[in-house]
Amino acid sequence: MLFADPDFPHVVLSFDYRGFRLELDQSTEDGVPLYAVWATHDTGFAVAVPGVVSRSEAIYKARQWVDRRLSSPGKGDIGR
């Protein structure tokens, strides 16, 4: 299936945090900026934050996501 207007990632910031590479993606929905964060590790990747309207909130939630993964072994954590 081809999409008339595909949504390509637009990474505006990336940084390493506790062994994960976090990539902040920015898009717009009806003129409102939306941010999502992808978390990449040597064993895979996941969407850590699906979408929020604040860049700082996206970063904060992504760090929380990583912290939860590393503090709860066996509950879907990547890389442990």
PyMOL Python script that loads the backbone (N, CA, C, O; Angstrom):
from pymol import cmd

cmd.read_pdbstr("""\
ATOM      1  N   MET A   1       0.843  -1.166   0.000  1.00  0.00           N
ATOM      2  CA  MET A   1       0.000   0.000   0.000  1.00  0.00           C
ATOM      3  C   MET A   1       0.896   1.239   0.000  1.00  0.00           C
ATOM      4  O   MET A   1       1.855   1.315   0.767  1.00  0.00           O
ATOM      5  N   LEU A   2       0.587   2.187  -0.843  1.00  0.00           N
ATOM      6  CA  LEU A   2       1.313   3.452  -0.895  1.00  0.00           C
ATOM      7  C   LEU A   2       0.484   4.532  -0.222  1.00  0.00           C
ATOM      8  O   LEU A   2      -0.738   4.578  -0.365  1.00  0.00           O
ATOM      9  N   PHE A   3       1.159   5.390   0.507  1.00  0.00           N
ATOM     10  CA  PHE A   3       0.492   6.496   1.177  1.00  0.00           C
ATOM     11  C   PHE A   3       0.755   7.773   0.394  1.00  0.00           C
ATOM     12  O   PHE A   3       1.872   8.014  -0.063  1.00  0.00           O
ATOM     13  N   ALA A   4      -0.275   8.582   0.245  1.00  0.00           N
ATOM     14  CA  ALA A   4      -0.132   9.828  -0.496  1.00  0.00           C
ATOM     15  C   ALA A   4       0.778  10.804   0.246  1.00  0.00           C
ATOM     16  O   ALA A   4       1.522  11.558  -0.382  1.00  0.00           O
ATOM     17  N   ASP A   5       0.722  10.793   1.579  1.00  0.00           N
ATOM     18  CA  ASP A   5       1.513  11.720   2.377  1.00  0.00           C
ATOM     19  C   ASP A   5       2.163  10.964   3.532  1.00  0.00           C
ATOM     20  O   ASP A   5       1.712  11.068   4.673  1.00  0.00           O
ATOM     21  N   PRO A   6       3.231  10.197   3.239  1.00  0.00           N
ATOM     22  CA  PRO A   6       3.855   9.407   4.312  1.00  0.00           C
ATOM     23  C   PRO A   6       4.500  10.306   5.363  1.00  0.00           C
ATOM     24  O   PRO A   6       4.947  11.412   5.060  1.00  0.00           O
ATOM     25  N   ASP A   7       4.541   9.822   6.587  1.00  0.00           N
ATOM     26  CA  ASP A   7       5.148  10.561   7.693  1.00  0.00           C
ATOM     27  C   ASP A   7       6.549  10.023   7.935  1.00  0.00           C
ATOM     28  O   ASP A   7       6.725   8.996   8.589  1.00  0.00           O
ATOM     29  N   PHE A   8       7.541  10.723   7.405  1.00  0.00           N
ATOM     30  CA  PHE A   8       8.921  10.325   7.596  1.00  0.00           C
ATOM     31  C   PHE A   8       9.419  10.890   8.916  1.00  0.00           C
ATOM     32  O   PHE A   8       9.040  11.999   9.292  1.00  0.00           O
ATOM     33  N   PRO A   9      10.262  10.148   9.625  1.00  0.00           N
ATOM     34  CA  PRO A   9      10.798  10.668  10.883  1.00  0.00           C
ATOM     35  C   PRO A   9      11.584  11.954  10.665  1.00  0.00           C
ATOM     36  O   PRO A   9      12.305  12.104   9.679  1.00  0.00           O
ATOM     37  N   HIS A  10      11.432  12.857  11.589  1.00  0.00           N
ATOM     38  CA  HIS A  10      12.169  14.122  11.560  1.00  0.00           C
ATOM     39  C   HIS A  10      12.839  14.275  12.923  1.00  0.00           C
ATOM     40  O   HIS A  10      12.309  14.925  13.824  1.00  0.00           O
ATOM     41  N   VAL A  11      14.017  13.661  13.053  1.00  0.00           N
ATOM     42  CA  VAL A  11      14.738  13.669  14.323  1.00  0.00           C
ATOM     43  C   VAL A  11      15.366  15.047  14.520  1.00  0.00           C
ATOM     44  O   VAL A  11      16.184  15.495  13.716  1.00  0.00           O
ATOM     45  N   VAL A  12      14.964  15.711  15.612  1.00  0.00           N
ATOM     46  CA  VAL A  12      15.476  17.046  15.893  1.00  0.00           C
ATOM     47  C   VAL A  12      16.518  17.048  17.009  1.00  0.00           C
ATOM     48  O   VAL A  12      17.226  18.037  17.205  1.00  0.00           O
ATOM     49  N   LEU A  13      16.609  15.932  17.740  1.00  0.00           N
ATOM     50  CA  LEU A  13      17.574  15.834  18.829  1.00  0.00           C
ATOM     51  C   LEU A  13      17.813  14.367  19.128  1.00  0.00           C
ATOM     52  O   LEU A  13      16.874  13.571  19.133  1.00  0.00           O
ATOM     53  N   SER A  14      19.047  14.006  19.375  1.00  0.00           N
ATOM     54  CA  SER A  14      19.345  12.638  19.804  1.00  0.00           C
ATOM     55  C   SER A  14      20.471  12.697  20.823  1.00  0.00           C
ATOM     56  O   SER A  14      21.370  13.535  20.740  1.00  0.00           O
ATOM     57  N   PHE A  15      20.400  11.783  21.788  1.00  0.00           N
ATOM     58  CA  PHE A  15      21.417  11.749  22.834  1.00  0.00           C
ATOM     59  C   PHE A  15      21.421  10.365  23.471  1.00  0.00           C
ATOM     60  O   PHE A  15      20.452   9.614  23.358  1.00  0.00           O
ATOM     61  N   ASP A  16      22.521  10.037  24.141  1.00  0.00           N
ATOM     62  CA  ASP A  16      22.662   8.764  24.837  1.00  0.00           C
ATOM     63  C   ASP A  16      22.269   8.950  26.295  1.00  0.00           C
ATOM     64  O   ASP A  16      22.600   9.952  26.928  1.00  0.00           O
ATOM     65  N   TYR A  17      21.548   7.950  26.810  1.00  0.00           N
ATOM     66  CA  TYR A  17      21.135   7.963  28.206  1.00  0.00           C
ATOM     67  C   TYR A  17      21.140   6.536  28.734  1.00  0.00           C
ATOM     68  O   TYR A  17      20.344   5.707  28.294  1.00  0.00           O
ATOM     69  N   ARG A  18      22.027   6.248  29.669  1.00  0.00           N
ATOM     70  CA  ARG A  18      22.116   4.963  30.347  1.00  0.00           C
ATOM     71  C   ARG A  18      22.175   3.768  29.380  1.00  0.00           C
ATOM     72  O   ARG A  18      21.533   2.744  29.615  1.00  0.00           O
ATOM     73  N   GLY A  19      22.930   3.904  28.319  1.00  0.00           N
ATOM     74  CA  GLY A  19      23.103   2.813  27.369  1.00  0.00           C
ATOM     75  C   GLY A  19      22.095   2.793  26.237  1.00  0.00           C
ATOM     76  O   GLY A  19      22.169   1.927  25.366  1.00  0.00           O
ATOM     77  N   PHE A  20      21.169   3.713  26.227  1.00  0.00           N
ATOM     78  CA  PHE A  20      20.173   3.820  25.161  1.00  0.00           C
ATOM     79  C   PHE A  20      20.455   5.064  24.335  1.00  0.00           C
ATOM     80  O   PHE A  20      20.945   6.069  24.851  1.00  0.00           O
ATOM     81  N   ARG A  21      20.145   4.989  23.074  1.00  0.00           N
ATOM     82  CA  ARG A  21      20.189   6.164  22.199  1.00  0.00           C
ATOM     83  C   ARG A  21      18.747   6.644  22.085  1.00  0.00           C
ATOM     84  O   ARG A  21      17.887   5.920  21.583  1.00  0.00           O
ATOM     85  N   LEU A  22      18.483   7.856  22.546  1.00  0.00           N
ATOM     86  CA  LEU A  22      17.131   8.427  22.487  1.00  0.00           C
ATOM     87  C   LEU A  22      17.079   9.429  21.346  1.00  0.00           C
ATOM     88  O   LEU A  22      17.927  10.315  21.243  1.00  0.00           O
ATOM     89  N   GLU A  23      16.070   9.279  20.486  1.00  0.00           N
ATOM     90  CA  GLU A  23      15.912  10.163  19.330  1.00  0.00           C
ATOM     91  C   GLU A  23      14.557  10.839  19.389  1.00  0.00           C
ATOM     92  O   GLU A  23      13.517  10.180  19.363  1.00  0.00           O
ATOM     93  N   LEU A  24      14.579  12.160  19.469  1.00  0.00           N
ATOM     94  CA  LEU A  24      13.370  12.966  19.558  1.00  0.00           C
ATOM     95  C   LEU A  24      12.894  13.304  18.155  1.00  0.00           C
ATOM     96  O   LEU A  24      13.602  13.955  17.387  1.00  0.00           O
ATOM     97  N   ASP A  25      11.703  12.860  17.833  1.00  0.00           N
ATOM     98  CA  ASP A  25      11.089  13.069  16.521  1.00  0.00           C
ATOM     99  C   ASP A  25      10.033  14.161  16.645  1.00  0.00           C
ATOM    100  O   ASP A  25       9.228  14.139  17.576  1.00  0.00           O
ATOM    101  N   GLN A  26      10.028  15.108  15.723  1.00  0.00           N
ATOM    102  CA  GLN A  26       9.035  16.186  15.734  1.00  0.00           C
ATOM    103  C   GLN A  26       8.167  16.104  14.492  1.00  0.00           C
ATOM    104  O   GLN A  26       8.662  15.945  13.376  1.00  0.00           O
ATOM    105  N   SER A  27       6.861  16.215  14.705  1.00  0.00           N
ATOM    106  CA  SER A  27       5.919  16.259  13.591  1.00  0.00           C
ATOM    107  C   SER A  27       4.823  17.258  13.957  1.00  0.00           C
ATOM    108  O   SER A  27       4.857  17.849  15.036  1.00  0.00           O
ATOM    109  N   THR A  28       3.871  17.445  13.080  1.00  0.00           N
ATOM    110  CA  THR A  28       2.741  18.329  13.383  1.00  0.00           C
ATOM    111  C   THR A  28       1.443  17.625  13.047  1.00  0.00           C
ATOM    112  O   THR A  28       1.368  16.845  12.097  1.00  0.00           O
ATOM    113  N   GLU A  29       0.442  17.905  13.823  1.00  0.00           N
ATOM    114  CA  GLU A  29      -0.906  17.372  13.606  1.00  0.00           C
ATOM    115  C   GLU A  29      -1.864  18.545  13.721  1.00  0.00           C
ATOM    116  O   GLU A  29      -2.040  19.106  14.803  1.00  0.00           O
ATOM    117  N   ASP A  30      -2.483  18.914  12.612  1.00  0.00           N
ATOM    118  CA  ASP A  30      -3.389  20.077  12.566  1.00  0.00           C
ATOM    119  C   ASP A  30      -2.698  21.338  13.077  1.00  0.00           C
ATOM    120  O   ASP A  30      -3.309  22.143  13.779  1.00  0.00           O
ATOM    121  N   GLY A  31      -1.442  21.505  12.730  1.00  0.00           N
ATOM    122  CA  GLY A  31      -0.692  22.693  13.112  1.00  0.00           C
ATOM    123  C   GLY A  31      -0.092  22.661  14.507  1.00  0.00           C
ATOM    124  O   GLY A  31       0.608  23.594  14.902  1.00  0.00           O
ATOM    125  N   VAL A  32      -0.354  21.610  15.251  1.00  0.00           N
ATOM    126  CA  VAL A  32       0.172  21.479  16.614  1.00  0.00           C
ATOM    127  C   VAL A  32       1.425  20.604  16.574  1.00  0.00           C
ATOM    128  O   VAL A  32       1.386  19.499  16.032  1.00  0.00           O
ATOM    129  N   PRO A  33       2.541  21.085  17.141  1.00  0.00           N
ATOM    130  CA  PRO A  33       3.736  20.244  17.149  1.00  0.00           C
ATOM    131  C   PRO A  33       3.572  19.057  18.094  1.00  0.00           C
ATOM    132  O   PRO A  33       3.066  19.195  19.208  1.00  0.00           O
ATOM    133  N   LEU A  34       4.005  17.900  17.630  1.00  0.00           N
ATOM    134  CA  LEU A  34       3.979  16.679  18.436  1.00  0.00           C
ATOM    135  C   LEU A  34       5.376  16.095  18.465  1.00  0.00           C
ATOM    136  O   LEU A  34       6.114  16.151  17.481  1.00  0.00           O
ATOM    137  N   TYR A  35       5.725  15.531  19.615  1.00  0.00           N
ATOM    138  CA  TYR A  35       7.037  14.934  19.792  1.00  0.00           C
ATOM    139  C   TYR A  35       6.885  13.479  20.211  1.00  0.00           C
ATOM    140  O   TYR A  35       6.035  13.140  21.034  1.00  0.00           O
ATOM    141  N   ALA A  36       7.713  12.637  19.637  1.00  0.00           N
ATOM    142  CA  ALA A  36       7.787  11.229  20.007  1.00  0.00           C
ATOM    143  C   ALA A  36       9.258  10.913  20.233  1.00  0.00           C
ATOM    144  O   ALA A  36      10.134  11.595  19.702  1.00  0.00           O
ATOM    145  N   VAL A  37       9.525   9.878  21.023  1.00  0.00           N
ATOM    146  CA  VAL A  37      10.913   9.509  21.282  1.00  0.00           C
ATOM    147  C   VAL A  37      11.094   8.024  21.021  1.00  0.00           C
ATOM    148  O   VAL A  37      10.359   7.186  21.543  1.00  0.00           O
ATOM    149  N   TRP A  38      12.093   7.719  20.200  1.00  0.00           N
ATOM    150  CA  TRP A  38      12.501   6.350  19.938  1.00  0.00           C
ATOM    151  C   TRP A  38      13.685   6.029  20.828  1.00  0.00           C
ATOM    152  O   TRP A  38      14.597   6.844  20.972  1.00  0.00           O
ATOM    153  N   ALA A  39      13.676   4.848  21.425  1.00  0.00           N
ATOM    154  CA  ALA A  39      14.787   4.383  22.245  1.00  0.00           C
ATOM    155  C   ALA A  39      15.442   3.208  21.532  1.00  0.00           C
ATOM    156  O   ALA A  39      14.778   2.223  21.209  1.00  0.00           O
ATOM    157  N   THR A  40      16.733   3.312  21.289  1.00  0.00           N
ATOM    158  CA  THR A  40      17.466   2.274  20.590  1.00  0.00           C
ATOM    159  C   THR A  40      18.542   1.713  21.510  1.00  0.00           C
ATOM    160  O   THR A  40      19.239   2.451  22.206  1.00  0.00           O
ATOM    161  N   HIS A  41      18.659   0.393  21.496  1.00  0.00           N
ATOM    162  CA  HIS A  41      19.668  -0.308  22.281  1.00  0.00           C
ATOM    163  C   HIS A  41      20.271  -1.360  21.371  1.00  0.00           C
ATOM    164  O   HIS A  41      19.732  -1.623  20.296  1.00  0.00           O
ATOM    165  N   ASP A  42      21.365  -1.961  21.771  1.00  0.00           N
ATOM    166  CA  ASP A  42      22.007  -2.943  20.895  1.00  0.00           C
ATOM    167  C   ASP A  42      21.143  -4.174  20.644  1.00  0.00           C
ATOM    168  O   ASP A  42      21.431  -4.948  19.731  1.00  0.00           O
ATOM    169  N   THR A  43      20.096  -4.367  21.432  1.00  0.00           N
ATOM    170  CA  THR A  43      19.215  -5.523  21.241  1.00  0.00           C
ATOM    171  C   THR A  43      17.897  -5.179  20.552  1.00  0.00           C
ATOM    172  O   THR A  43      17.088  -6.073  20.301  1.00  0.00           O
ATOM    173  N   GLY A  44      17.664  -3.906  20.241  1.00  0.00           N
ATOM    174  CA  GLY A  44      16.430  -3.538  19.566  1.00  0.00           C
ATOM    175  C   GLY A  44      16.060  -2.088  19.786  1.00  0.00           C
ATOM    176  O   GLY A  44      16.864  -1.283  20.253  1.00  0.00           O
ATOM    177  N   PHE A  45      14.815  -1.772  19.436  1.00  0.00           N
ATOM    178  CA  PHE A  45      14.348  -0.402  19.592  1.00  0.00           C
ATOM    179  C   PHE A  45      12.865  -0.416  19.926  1.00  0.00           C
ATOM    180  O   PHE A  45      12.172  -1.409  19.707  1.00  0.00           O
ATOM    181  N   ALA A  46      12.389   0.710  20.461  1.00  0.00           N
ATOM    182  CA  ALA A  46      10.988   0.836  20.829  1.00  0.00           C
ATOM    183  C   ALA A  46      10.607   2.309  20.850  1.00  0.00           C
ATOM    184  O   ALA A  46      11.463   3.187  20.955  1.00  0.00           O
ATOM    185  N   VAL A  47       9.323   2.559  20.751  1.00  0.00           N
ATOM    186  CA  VAL A  47       8.829   3.917  20.934  1.00  0.00           C
ATOM    187  C   VAL A  47       8.680   4.120  22.441  1.00  0.00           C
ATOM    188  O   VAL A  47       7.815   3.514  23.074  1.00  0.00           O
ATOM    189  N   ALA A  48       9.523   4.968  23.006  1.00  0.00           N
ATOM    190  CA  ALA A  48       9.486   5.216  24.447  1.00  0.00           C
ATOM    191  C   ALA A  48       8.380   6.201  24.806  1.00  0.00           C
ATOM    192  O   ALA A  48       7.745   6.075  25.853  1.00  0.00           O
ATOM    193  N   VAL A  49       8.156   7.172  23.942  1.00  0.00           N
ATOM    194  CA  VAL A  49       7.108   8.180  24.151  1.00  0.00           C
ATOM    195  C   VAL A  49       6.365   8.305  22.825  1.00  0.00           C
ATOM    196  O   VAL A  49       6.943   8.758  21.837  1.00  0.00           O
ATOM    197  N   PRO A  50       5.074   7.905  22.786  1.00  0.00           N
ATOM    198  CA  PRO A  50       4.353   7.927  21.508  1.00  0.00           C
ATOM    199  C   PRO A  50       3.994   9.317  21.009  1.00  0.00           C
ATOM    200  O   PRO A  50       3.944   9.519  19.796  1.00  0.00           O
ATOM    201  N   GLY A  51       3.746  10.266  21.863  1.00  0.00           N
ATOM    202  CA  GLY A  51       3.428  11.605  21.382  1.00  0.00           C
ATOM    203  C   GLY A  51       2.970  12.532  22.486  1.00  0.00           C
ATOM    204  O   GLY A  51       2.009  12.250  23.202  1.00  0.00           O
ATOM    205  N   VAL A  52       3.678  13.646  22.612  1.00  0.00           N
ATOM    206  CA  VAL A  52       3.321  14.692  23.561  1.00  0.00           C
ATOM    207  C   VAL A  52       3.530  16.034  22.853  1.00  0.00           C
ATOM    208  O   VAL A  52       4.147  16.083  21.789  1.00  0.00           O
ATOM    209  N   VAL A  53       3.021  17.113  23.435  1.00  0.00           N
ATOM    210  CA  VAL A  53       3.096  18.418  22.767  1.00  0.00           C
ATOM    211  C   VAL A  53       4.264  19.276  23.236  1.00  0.00           C
ATOM    212  O   VAL A  53       4.435  20.394  22.750  1.00  0.00           O
ATOM    213  N   SER A  54       5.066  18.780  24.163  1.00  0.00           N
ATOM    214  CA  SER A  54       6.195  19.545  24.688  1.00  0.00           C
ATOM    215  C   SER A  54       7.492  18.768  24.508  1.00  0.00           C
ATOM    216  O   SER A  54       7.566  17.582  24.832  1.00  0.00           O
ATOM    217  N   ARG A  55       8.501  19.435  23.996  1.00  0.00           N
ATOM    218  CA  ARG A  55       9.802  18.809  23.801  1.00  0.00           C
ATOM    219  C   ARG A  55      10.395  18.383  25.148  1.00  0.00           C
ATOM    220  O   ARG A  55      10.923  17.277  25.268  1.00  0.00           O
ATOM    221  N   SER A  56      10.312  19.243  26.148  1.00  0.00           N
ATOM    222  CA  SER A  56      10.880  18.899  27.458  1.00  0.00           C
ATOM    223  C   SER A  56      10.127  17.746  28.114  1.00  0.00           C
ATOM    224  O   SER A  56      10.739  16.916  28.787  1.00  0.00           O
ATOM    225  N   GLU A  57       8.810  17.681  27.929  1.00  0.00           N
ATOM    226  CA  GLU A  57       8.032  16.557  28.472  1.00  0.00           C
ATOM    227  C   GLU A  57       8.433  15.251  27.792  1.00  0.00           C
ATOM    228  O   GLU A  57       8.530  14.212  28.446  1.00  0.00           O
ATOM    229  N   ALA A  58       8.665  15.301  26.491  1.00  0.00           N
ATOM    230  CA  ALA A  58       9.070  14.104  25.749  1.00  0.00           C
ATOM    231  C   ALA A  58      10.407  13.575  26.271  1.00  0.00           C
ATOM    232  O   ALA A  58      10.570  12.369  26.457  1.00  0.00           O
ATOM    233  N   ILE A  59      11.352  14.470  26.504  1.00  0.00           N
ATOM    234  CA  ILE A  59      12.662  14.054  27.015  1.00  0.00           C
ATOM    235  C   ILE A  59      12.526  13.486  28.422  1.00  0.00           C
ATOM    236  O   ILE A  59      13.111  12.448  28.731  1.00  0.00           O
ATOM    237  N   TYR A  60      11.764  14.154  29.269  1.00  0.00           N
ATOM    238  CA  TYR A  60      11.552  13.693  30.642  1.00  0.00           C
ATOM    239  C   TYR A  60      10.928  12.290  30.659  1.00  0.00           C
ATOM    240  O   TYR A  60      11.392  11.406  31.379  1.00  0.00           O
ATOM    241  N   LYS A  61       9.878  12.101  29.860  1.00  0.00           N
ATOM    242  CA  LYS A  61       9.200  10.800  29.824  1.00  0.00           C
ATOM    243  C   LYS A  61      10.092   9.708  29.223  1.00  0.00           C
ATOM    244  O   LYS A  61      10.015   8.551  29.636  1.00  0.00           O
ATOM    245  N   ALA A  62      10.927  10.066  28.263  1.00  0.00           N
ATOM    246  CA  ALA A  62      11.842   9.077  27.680  1.00  0.00           C
ATOM    247  C   ALA A  62      12.851   8.603  28.713  1.00  0.00           C
ATOM    248  O   ALA A  62      13.147   7.412  28.798  1.00  0.00           O
ATOM    249  N   ARG A  63      13.372   9.523  29.489  1.00  0.00           N
ATOM    250  CA  ARG A  63      14.314   9.129  30.555  1.00  0.00           C
ATOM    251  C   ARG A  63      13.622   8.254  31.591  1.00  0.00           C
ATOM    252  O   ARG A  63      14.207   7.284  32.073  1.00  0.00           O
ATOM    253  N   GLN A  64      12.391   8.583  31.935  1.00  0.00           N
ATOM    254  CA  GLN A  64      11.631   7.743  32.869  1.00  0.00           C
ATOM    255  C   GLN A  64      11.434   6.346  32.285  1.00  0.00           C
ATOM    256  O   GLN A  64      11.550   5.351  33.002  1.00  0.00           O
ATOM    257  N   TRP A  65      11.139   6.268  30.994  1.00  0.00           N
ATOM    258  CA  TRP A  65      10.933   4.992  30.323  1.00  0.00           C
ATOM    259  C   TRP A  65      12.187   4.126  30.452  1.00  0.00           C
ATOM    260  O   TRP A  65      12.098   2.944  30.784  1.00  0.00           O
ATOM    261  N   VAL A  66      13.355   4.718  30.187  1.00  0.00           N
ATOM    262  CA  VAL A  66      14.618   3.981  30.306  1.00  0.00           C
ATOM    263  C   VAL A  66      14.837   3.542  31.749  1.00  0.00           C
ATOM    264  O   VAL A  66      15.181   2.387  32.003  1.00  0.00           O
ATOM    265  N   ASP A  67      14.641   4.449  32.686  1.00  0.00           N
ATOM    266  CA  ASP A  67      14.839   4.117  34.102  1.00  0.00           C
ATOM    267  C   ASP A  67      13.962   2.949  34.536  1.00  0.00           C
ATOM    268  O   ASP A  67      14.412   2.070  35.271  1.00  0.00           O
ATOM    269  N   ARG A  68      12.703   2.939  34.079  1.00  0.00           N
ATOM    270  CA  ARG A  68      11.797   1.825  34.414  1.00  0.00           C
ATOM    271  C   ARG A  68      12.295   0.518  33.823  1.00  0.00           C
ATOM    272  O   ARG A  68      12.244  -0.515  34.492  1.00  0.00           O
ATOM    273  N   ARG A  69      12.772   0.538  32.592  1.00  0.00           N
ATOM    274  CA  ARG A  69      13.268  -0.678  31.950  1.00  0.00           C
ATOM    275  C   ARG A  69      14.468  -1.242  32.687  1.00  0.00           C
ATOM    276  O   ARG A  69      14.599  -2.458  32.826  1.00  0.00           O
ATOM    277  N   LEU A  70      15.333  -0.379  33.153  1.00  0.00           N
ATOM    278  CA  LEU A  70      16.551  -0.833  33.812  1.00  0.00           C
ATOM    279  C   LEU A  70      16.329  -1.230  35.268  1.00  0.00           C
ATOM    280  O   LEU A  70      17.150  -1.943  35.845  1.00  0.00           O
ATOM    281  N   SER A  71      15.230  -0.777  35.866  1.00  0.00           N
ATOM    282  CA  SER A  71      14.995  -1.096  37.275  1.00  0.00           C
ATOM    283  C   SER A  71      14.038  -2.263  37.489  1.00  0.00           C
ATOM    284  O   SER A  71      13.848  -2.696  38.626  1.00  0.00           O
ATOM    285  N   SER A  72      13.433  -2.778  36.428  1.00  0.00           N
ATOM    286  CA  SER A  72      12.498  -3.892  36.588  1.00  0.00           C
ATOM    287  C   SER A  72      12.871  -5.044  35.662  1.00  0.00           C
ATOM    288  O   SER A  72      12.299  -5.176  34.580  1.00  0.00           O
ATOM    289  N   PRO A  73      13.828  -5.881  36.074  1.00  0.00           N
ATOM    290  CA  PRO A  73      14.267  -7.002  35.243  1.00  0.00           C
ATOM    291  C   PRO A  73      13.124  -7.946  34.883  1.00  0.00           C
ATOM    292  O   PRO A  73      12.266  -8.250  35.712  1.00  0.00           O
ATOM    293  N   GLY A  74      13.130  -8.401  33.634  1.00  0.00           N
ATOM    294  CA  GLY A  74      12.151  -9.371  33.199  1.00  0.00           C
ATOM    295  C   GLY A  74      10.823  -8.799  32.787  1.00  0.00           C
ATOM    296  O   GLY A  74       9.920  -9.564  32.447  1.00  0.00           O
ATOM    297  N   LYS A  75      10.654  -7.497  32.800  1.00  0.00           N
ATOM    298  CA  LYS A  75       9.365  -6.902  32.428  1.00  0.00           C
ATOM    299  C   LYS A  75       9.505  -6.083  31.149  1.00  0.00           C
ATOM    300  O   LYS A  75       9.187  -4.894  31.118  1.00  0.00           O
ATOM    301  N   GLY A  76       9.980  -6.732  30.109  1.00  0.00           N
ATOM    302  CA  GLY A  76      10.069  -6.079  28.815  1.00  0.00           C
ATOM    303  C   GLY A  76      11.259  -5.154  28.661  1.00  0.00           C
ATOM    304  O   GLY A  76      11.302  -4.342  27.737  1.00  0.00           O
ATOM    305  N   ASP A  77      12.236  -5.270  29.567  1.00  0.00           N
ATOM    306  CA  ASP A  77      13.381  -4.379  29.455  1.00  0.00           C
ATOM    307  C   ASP A  77      14.255  -4.811  28.285  1.00  0.00           C
ATOM    308  O   ASP A  77      14.421  -5.998  28.007  1.00  0.00           O
ATOM    309  N   ILE A  78      14.794  -3.833  27.628  1.00  0.00           N
ATOM    310  CA  ILE A  78      15.662  -4.091  26.488  1.00  0.00           C
ATOM    311  C   ILE A  78      17.093  -4.110  26.995  1.00  0.00           C
ATOM    312  O   ILE A  78      17.498  -3.233  27.757  1.00  0.00           O
ATOM    313  N   GLY A  79      17.848  -5.093  26.581  1.00  0.00           N
ATOM    314  CA  GLY A  79      19.272  -5.105  26.864  1.00  0.00           C
ATOM    315  C   GLY A  79      19.680  -5.679  28.202  1.00  0.00           C
ATOM    316  O   GLY A  79      20.837  -5.519  28.591  1.00  0.00           O
ATOM    317  N   ARG A  80      18.799  -6.336  28.925  1.00  0.00           N
ATOM    318  CA  ARG A  80      19.183  -6.951  30.198  1.00  0.00           C
ATOM    319  C   ARG A  80      18.945  -8.419  30.136  1.00  0.00           C
ATOM    320  O   ARG A  80      19.204  -9.128  31.109  1.00  0.00           O
TER     321      ARG A  80
END
""", "prot")
cmd.dss("prot")
cmd.show_as("cartoon", "prot")
cmd.util.cbc("prot")
cmd.orient("prot")
